[in-house]
Amino acid sequence: MTAQAATESLVFGATGFIGRWLVRQLLVEGEAVVAATRSASGATALRHWLREHDTETSRLRTVLVDFQTPQSIATSGLHAVRDVFNVAGGFAFGMSHSEAFAANVEVSRAVVATASQVPHLRRLVHLSGYRVGGQDPSAVPWSDTKRAREYRRLGAYEGSKVESDAVVQAEARRLGVPLTIVNPATVIGDSVRGESEQLIGLADTVLSLSRRTLPAVPGNSTTFVPVVTVDYLAQFMTILPRIPETSGCSYWVLDDATPPLPALLASIGRHLGVPAPRWRVPVWLIRALPRSITQADPETLSFLSSDRYPTGPAAALAARHGLHFPDVRTSLHLWADYLVGRSA
C-alpha cells in the first residue's frame, strides 16, 4: 500500500473525555478512525456515545491495546494509518508514584514506540499540559532520585506529566517520529451543552461553589486558571497533522480571555444564583494549614498561579484556519449548569 493510500487516524485514549470528542471530530470531518481501547466494553460504550451525539460510525473501527506490549496492535492494520493521536493517560490526584509513572510515562513511551512502527506515519500528536509543556528531552532518562523528588514536589500527577513531556520528545527523536505536542489548559465541557465527565480540579471548586460549601476563593486577584472547551481542543488537534510546518512544534491551547479565578467564580456564582465567597486565601497559607481545615488537595495548589503562557502561535494557527474560541463566560456557564445537573 502506498503512503497516499494511508488514510486512518489512530487514537489512543479514545474512550476518555477528550478522546471521545476527538474521535467524534475526526469522524465528522470525514476521517476514518481507529480507536485503541483497553476493553471490548470500552469500544461498545464509545460507539454508543457517538450515536447519542449524532455521529456516523461506519468509518470507525476499534482495536484492543495492551500498553505493557507497545507493539500489541501492530498486526491490526497499521499500514492504513496516517496520523496517531495520543490523549491516553491518567488524570487523577492522589495516585501513588508508581501508578502515575505507569499511567502517564510508560503509556506515552509505548505510544511513541507504536507510532514508530506505522509505515506511512505523517504525524504523532501528543497531548501534554499547559503547566508541564516545554520540558528538556536531554534530561531523559530521569534517575530514581530525581523522579521521587519531582513527584513529591509537584504531586504524582503533575510530576508524571512533566516527565512524560520530556520522554515523548526524547523517544520521538530517537525513533525518528514526527511529533507535535499540544499543551491544553483545564479542559471544560463542550461549547454547546457544557458536557463533561471530569469532576476534579476546577470542576470540584465549581461544585463546591454551587453547594455553598466553598469557604473562600484560593489565590489572589491575579490567579489564572485558564480553560478551553473540549470541542475547540478537538478541532485544533485535527488541524495539526495537515500542516507540515507544525511538525516539531508545541502549542499552548488556552483561552487568554479566561477571567482571573475570583472573577471566574463570581461570574459562575451569579449565573447559578449563589454568592461567591468574599474571602481569599493565599496559596502559601493553604499550603501551611492542615488539609482537614482547608479541604484542598495539595496536588491542585501548583495550578493556582498568576503565570501566563505562550499562546500566540496556537492562536495564530487557529485563526488562519477559521477556528475561534467560543465566548468563554458562556462556555463556563454551560459547563457549570451541566456539572450541577449531573451531580443533582
C-alpha positions in Angstrom: 0.0 0.0 0.0 1.3 3.4 -0.9 1.7 6.3 1.5 -1.1 8.1 -0.4 -3.5 5.3 0.5 -2.9 5.6 4.3 -5.9 7.5 5.5 -6.8 6.4 9.0 -6.3 8.3 12.3 -5.3 6.1 15.2 -6.5 7.5 18.6 -5.1 6.3 21.9 -7.2 7.2 24.9 -10.3 7.2 22.6 -12.8 6.3 25.4 -11.8 9.1 27.7 -13.4 12.5 28.0 -11.1 14.3 25.4 -10.6 11.1 23.4 -14.3 10.7 22.6 -14.6 14.3 21.4 -11.5 13.9 19.3 -12.8 10.7 17.7 -16.1 12.5 17.0 -14.4 15.5 15.4 -12.3 13.3 13.1 -15.4 11.3 12.0 -17.4 14.5 11.4 -14.6 15.7 9.2 -14.9 12.5 7.2 -11.8 10.8 8.5 -11.5 7.1 9.1 -10.7 6.4 12.7 -9.1 3.5 14.6 -9.9 3.8 18.3 -7.4 1.9 20.5 -9.3 0.7 23.6 -8.3 -1.4 26.6 -11.5 -3.5 26.5 -14.4 -4.5 24.3 -16.8 -2.9 26.7 -15.0 0.4 26.3 -15.3 0.1 22.5 -19.0 -0.6 22.8 -19.5 2.4 25.1 -17.7 4.7 22.7 -19.9 3.7 19.8 -23.0 4.2 21.9 -21.7 7.7 22.9 -21.0 8.6 19.3 -24.5 7.5 18.2 -26.0 9.6 21.1 -24.1 12.6 19.6 -25.4 12.1 16.1 -22.1 10.8 14.7 -21.9 8.2 11.9 -19.7 5.3 13.0 -19.3 3.4 9.7 -15.8 4.8 9.3 -14.8 3.8 12.9 -13.0 0.6 13.8 -11.7 -0.4 17.2 -8.7 -2.4 18.3 -7.7 -3.7 21.7 -4.4 -2.4 23.1 -2.2 -3.6 26.0 0.2 -0.9 26.9 2.5 -3.4 28.5 3.4 -4.6 25.0 3.9 -1.4 22.9 3.6 -3.2 19.5 0.4 -5.1 20.5 -1.7 -3.5 17.8 0.9 -3.8 15.0 -1.0 -6.7 13.5 -4.3 -4.8 13.4 -3.6 -2.9 10.2 -1.1 -0.1 10.9 -0.4 0.0 7.1 -3.6 2.1 6.7 -2.7 4.6 9.5 -1.5 8.1 8.6 -1.8 10.0 11.9 -1.6 8.9 15.5 -3.2 10.9 18.3 -2.2 10.3 22.0 -4.7 11.5 24.6 -4.2 8.5 26.8 -3.1 8.7 30.4 -4.3 9.1 34.0 -5.8 12.3 35.2 -6.3 11.9 38.9 -5.0 13.3 42.1 -3.8 11.0 44.9 -2.1 8.4 42.7 1.0 6.7 44.0 4.3 7.5 42.3 4.3 4.1 40.6 0.7 4.5 39.4 1.3 7.9 37.9 4.5 6.7 36.3 2.8 3.8 34.7 -0.3 5.8 33.5 1.5 8.8 32.1 5.1 8.0 31.4 5.1 4.3 30.3 1.9 4.7 28.3 3.2 7.6 26.4 6.5 5.8 25.8 4.5 2.9 24.4 2.5 5.1 22.1 5.7 6.6 20.6 7.1 3.1 20.1 3.9 2.1 18.3 3.9 5.2 16.2 7.4 4.4 15.1 6.0 1.1 13.6 3.5 2.9 11.4 4.9 2.6 7.9 3.2 5.7 6.4 3.1 7.9 9.5 2.5 11.6 8.8 2.4 12.8 12.4 2.1 11.9 16.1 0.1 14.4 18.0 0.6 14.1 21.8 -1.4 15.8 24.5 0.7 17.2 27.3 -0.4 20.1 29.5 -0.1 23.9 29.9 1.7 23.7 33.2 4.1 20.9 32.1 4.9 21.5 28.4 8.3 22.5 27.1 10.5 20.1 29.1 14.1 19.3 28.2 14.4 15.9 26.4 18.1 15.8 27.0 17.4 15.2 30.7 15.9 11.8 29.9 16.2 9.3 31.4 15.3 10.6 34.9 17.1 9.0 37.8 15.0 7.3 40.5 16.2 10.1 42.8 15.0 12.9 40.5 11.7 11.2 39.9 11.0 10.8 43.6 12.0 14.4 44.2 9.9 15.9 41.4 6.8 13.7 42.1 6.9 14.8 45.8 7.4 18.5 44.9 4.7 18.7 42.2 2.5 15.8 43.2 2.4 12.4 41.4 0.1 13.5 38.6 1.9 16.7 37.6 5.3 15.2 38.2 4.5 12.3 35.9 3.2 14.7 33.2 6.4 16.7 33.4 8.4 13.5 32.9 6.1 12.3 30.2 6.6 15.5 28.2 10.3 15.0 28.2 10.2 11.3 27.5 7.9 11.7 24.5 10.2 14.3 22.9 13.3 12.1 23.6 11.7 8.9 22.3 10.3 10.7 19.2 13.8 12.0 18.4 15.4 8.6 19.0 12.9 6.7 16.8 12.5 9.4 14.1 8.8 10.0 14.8 7.4 13.4 13.5 5.9 14.9 16.6 3.6 17.8 17.5 2.7 18.5 21.2 -0.5 20.2 22.4 -0.5 21.8 25.9 -4.1 22.5 26.8 -5.5 24.4 29.7 -8.1 23.0 32.0 -10.5 21.3 29.6 -14.1 22.1 30.3 -17.3 20.9 28.7 -18.2 21.5 25.1 -19.4 24.9 23.9 -22.9 23.7 23.0 -24.1 21.8 26.1 -21.2 22.1 28.6 -21.0 18.3 28.7 -18.1 17.0 30.8 -17.4 13.9 32.8 -14.4 15.3 34.7 -15.2 16.2 38.3 -11.8 17.1 39.8 -9.7 20.3 39.9 -11.6 23.4 38.9 -14.8 21.3 38.4 -14.7 20.3 42.1 -14.4 24.0 43.0 -17.4 24.9 40.9 -19.4 22.2 42.5 -18.4 23.4 46.0 -19.5 26.9 45.0 -22.8 25.6 43.8 -23.4 23.8 47.1 -22.4 26.8 49.1 -19.6 24.8 50.7 -16.7 26.8 49.3 -15.4 28.8 52.3 -13.0 31.1 50.4 -11.5 31.7 47.0 -8.0 30.3 46.8 -5.2 32.6 45.5 -5.5 36.3 44.7 -6.9 38.7 42.2 -4.4 37.6 39.5 -4.6 33.9 40.0 -5.2 32.5 36.5 -6.7 29.1 35.9 -7.3 29.1 32.1 -9.8 26.9 30.3 -10.5 25.6 26.9 -13.7 23.8 25.7 -13.3 20.2 24.7 -14.7 20.7 21.3 -12.4 23.6 20.5 -9.4 21.4 21.6 -10.5 18.5 19.4 -10.9 20.8 16.4 -7.4 22.3 17.0 -5.8 18.9 17.3 -7.2 17.7 14.0 -5.7 20.6 12.1 -2.1 19.9 13.1 -1.2 16.8 11.0 -2.3 18.5 7.8 0.2 21.4 8.2 3.8 20.3 7.6 5.3 23.2 9.5 3.6 22.2 12.7 5.9 19.1 13.0 8.4 19.6 15.8 6.3 22.3 17.4 4.5 22.6 20.7 1.3 24.7 21.1 -0.3 26.1 24.2 -4.1 25.9 23.7 -6.0 28.0 26.2 -8.3 31.0 26.2 -6.4 34.0 27.3 -9.9 35.7 27.9 -10.5 33.4 30.8 -11.2 35.7 33.8 -8.9 35.5 36.8 -10.1 32.9 39.3 -12.0 35.2 41.6 -13.9 36.8 38.7 -14.4 33.4 37.1 -16.1 32.1 40.3 -18.1 35.3 40.8 -19.4 35.0 37.3 -20.4 31.4 37.7 -21.9 32.2 41.1 -24.1 34.9 39.7 -25.2 32.6 36.9 -26.1 29.9 39.4 -27.7 32.3 41.9 -25.3 31.6 44.7 -22.9 34.0 46.3 -19.2 33.6 45.7 -17.1 33.8 48.9 -15.7 37.2 49.6 -12.7 35.8 51.4 -9.5 35.0 49.6 -6.8 32.7 51.0 -3.2 33.0 49.7 -1.7 29.8 48.4 1.1 29.9 50.9 -1.4 29.8 53.7 -3.3 26.9 52.2 -0.1 25.0 52.0 0.7 25.8 55.6 -2.7 24.8 57.0 -3.8 21.2 57.6 -5.8 19.7 54.8 -8.6 18.9 57.3 -9.1 22.6 57.6 -8.6 23.8 54.0 -10.3 20.8 52.3 -7.8 21.5 49.5 -6.0 18.7 47.7 -2.3 19.6 47.8 -1.8 18.5 44.2 -4.1 21.2 43.0 -2.1 24.1 44.5 0.5 24.4 41.9 -2.2 25.3 39.4 -3.1 28.4 41.4 -0.6 30.6 39.7 -0.5 34.0 38.1 1.7 32.7 35.2 0.8 33.4 31.6 1.7 31.2 28.7 3.0 31.4 25.1 -0.4 31.2 23.3 0.4 33.3 20.3 1.4 30.5 17.9 -1.6 28.4 18.6 -4.0 31.4 18.4 -2.5 32.5 15.0 -2.6 29.0 13.6 -6.2 28.6 14.7 -7.2 31.9 13.2 -5.6 31.1 9.9 -7.9 28.0 9.7 -11.1 29.8 10.8 -11.1 28.4 14.3 -12.0 30.8 17.1 -12.7 30.4 20.8 -16.4 30.4 21.8 -17.3 33.1 24.3 -15.6 31.9 27.5 -18.2 33.1 30.0 -21.0 31.4 28.1 -19.0 28.2 28.0 -18.2 28.4 31.7 -21.9 28.9 32.5 -22.9 26.0 30.3 -20.3 23.8 31.9 -21.4 24.8 35.4 -25.0 24.0 34.5 -24.0 20.6 33.3 -21.9 19.8 36.3 -24.7 20.9 38.7 -27.3 19.0 36.8 -25.2 15.9 36.7 -24.4 15.9 40.4 -28.0 16.6 41.4 
